[in-house]
Amino acid sequence: MGGEDKGLLPLAGQPLAAWAFKNLSAQVDSLLISANRNHERYRELGAEVVSDTVGDFSGPLAGFAAGLAQIQTPWLVTVPCDSPLVVPDYVSRLWAAIEPGGIDAVVAHDGNRLQPVFSLLRRGVLGDLEAFLDLGERKIDLWLERLSWRIVDFSDAPDMFLNVNTPEDLARVEARITGLSDIDT
């Protein structure tokens, strides 16, 4: 979107990232934001901010690595900042898929395709992820092939995967959020 920081674009009076943050904060004990610029503005949302340690703007996997390196918990839940409609049972559905054990990752599926930026990652995968990134690799799907992982079906929640890549996307998501707000009041 023209080099703008998507997470800070205004959406119904709040930064775009604030919507995902709000929806996820009710589901987890602590949050952190992976950002490579505008740290102070992201801190205003009330979370710790981490930056990529691999290259400049190396994509979601670098953000995953930064998050995994920082967490004190055994698992990291991921959500992109430009997808504001995280469902209330997102984390519990991912969490249910890790039983029985032996799983490194759980990844959302929208009914049509894998949505790997919506995931639950075991902290123990950090070393493998760093090695993968050191090879110059950036594709999440290729990294997942190295892990033991499961899919969780979210085909009943297609709006969760709406994201913002164009001004038209932003308007579409804002119309959806405004519609939700009208229903809730």
N, C-alpha and C positions, 0 to 999 in steps of 0.2 A: 504494500500500500504506500508506494512512494517513499520508502525508507523510513516511514513513521514507525514508532514503537507500537505495534498492534495492541499490546496489553493495556496501553494508556489511552487508546482512542475512546472518546466519550460514547457511552451507550446508555440511553435513558437516564442521563444525569450522573453516571458513575463511570470510572474507567472500566473498560471491557474486562480486564482481569479480575476486578472486584466481584463480578457476578460468579465466575467459577470459584473464586476464593470463598465467597459467602456460602455457596451451595456445598462446597467440600468441607468447610470448617465445621459444619454440624455433624460430620461423619468421622472425623479424626481428632486426635488429641492435640496435634501440633501441625503447623504448616510451614513450608518454606517455599520461596519463589526463586526460580532459576532465571536470572536476567543478566545481560551483559552491558547494560547501560541504564541510566535513570534509576539507580539504586534507591536514592532518597525518596523518589515518588512511589516506588514499590513498597518501601518500608512503611509508608503512610497507611498501607492496607493492614498493617499489624503483624507482619511475618518477617522472619529472617530472610535475607536475600543472599543467594550464592551465585557465583559466576563460573562459567566454563573454565576448566583448567587445561583444555585441549584446544589449541588453535583459536582463531577468531571466528565466532559465529559458526561453529561446526555442526549445528543442527541439534535435533532432539536428543540424540545419544550422548552428546557432550553435556547437555543439561541433566540427563539421567545420571551420568557419572558424577557430576558436581553434587547432586542430591544424595546419591548413595554414599559419597565420601563424607557427607556432613551429618547424616542421620544417626541417631543413637538407638533407633528401633530396629527390629529384624527385617522390616518390610518398608518399601517406599511405594506410595500410590502416586501415579502420574496422571495429569490432566493438562491439556494445552490451554494457554491463557486466552485463546481466541475462540473457545467453545464454552459459552456461558451457561448452557442449560444442562448442567450435571444433575442427574436424577438423584432423589433422596436415598435410594438404596444401592447406589453405585459401589461403594466400598464393601458393603455386606455381601453383595453378589460376587464380587471378585474374591473376597476373603473365603467364602464358602467353597470356592473351587480349589483352594490349596489343600484341602483334606481329601484323601489321605496324603500325607507328606511326600517329600521327595521332589517337589516342584520348585523351579527357579523363578518362574514368571507365570502370570495369568494376564491374558490380553482380551480386550473387548472385541466383539464382532457385531456389526450392525445388521446382520442378516444377508448382506450382499458382499461385504468384504471385511477383512481384518482392519482394526483401528488401533495400531500398535502404540500410539501416543497415549492411549487410555489403557493403563496397565498397573499391575501390582508386581513389584520386583523384589526378590530376596536380596538383602544387603550383601550376601556372600558372592553375588555375581560381579561385584565391582572389579575384581582383578581381571576377570575374563573380558569385561567391557573395556577396561583400559588397554589391554593387549590388542583387542579388536580395533580400537581407535588409533593406537600406535601404528597399525598397519595401513592407516589412511582410509579405513572403511568408515562409512557413514550410514549405510542402509539398515534400518531397524530389522527388517525381515531377514536379512542375512545373519545378523547377530542372533536373532531368536533361534535360528537353525542350530546354533551351538549349545542351546539350553534345553532343559526339560520344562515344557510349558503346556498350558491348557488354554482353551478358548472359553469365554463366557458369552453367551448369546444375549445381546441387548437389542434384538430386532423389534422388541416392543417399545423401544425408546429412541426412535430415529432422530428426534430433535436434539438429543444430547450431542450428536455428531455434527450439528450445524456449526460451521466455523466461518471466520471472517478473513477473506483474502482480497475482497474488492469493496468499494463503497456500496455497491448494490447488495453484497452479502451483509454488510453492516446494517443497511436499511431493512433488509429482510429479517434479520435477527432482532432488530429493535421492534419491528412490528409484532413479532412473535412474543417478545417479552412484554410489550405493552398490552397485548391480548391476554397474557397470563395475569398481569397485574389487574386488569379489568375484571377478570374472573374471580380473583382472590379477594377483591374488595366488596 
